[in-house]
Amino acid sequence: MRRALLCLLPVLALAACVFKPEIRQGNFLNDDTIAQVKPGMSQGQVEFVLGRPMLKDPFHPERWDYIRYLNPNDGSPIQERHVVVYFKGGKVDRLEQPAEGNTNNEKAKDVKAEDLKTSDESGQGPA
């Protein structure tokens, strides 16, 4: 009996080591934080709202890429989100959410400065 218990103890100890933590990488991006980015915002203001970009391309300094990757490890699908902020003269010109980078059932969106105007500025609701 004691021998069986001693053999079973290491097996149970190894079985407890199988825990896989959730893998989260990148910036926390959701529709609310992305909606806070408005045309004419400075690069510092965008960095305050969305955080530091995952990629600042030295060859395209007017483009910042924000990427979110989540692997829940519980059988749920992997979620990826990609948002690109384009600047013109140091101010936000447009936002882009490519379809190939957004696997969490998000459609591609290319939002230009004109589309980001609020209803107060344009006199109409969003386009």
ABEGO torsion letter per residue (X at the ends): XAAAAAAAAAAAAAAAAABBBBBBBEBBBBAAAAAABBBGBBAAAAAAAAEBBABBBAABAABBBBBBBBBAGAGBBBBBBBBBBBBBGGBBABBBBBAAABABGBBBBBBBAAAABBAAAAGBBBX
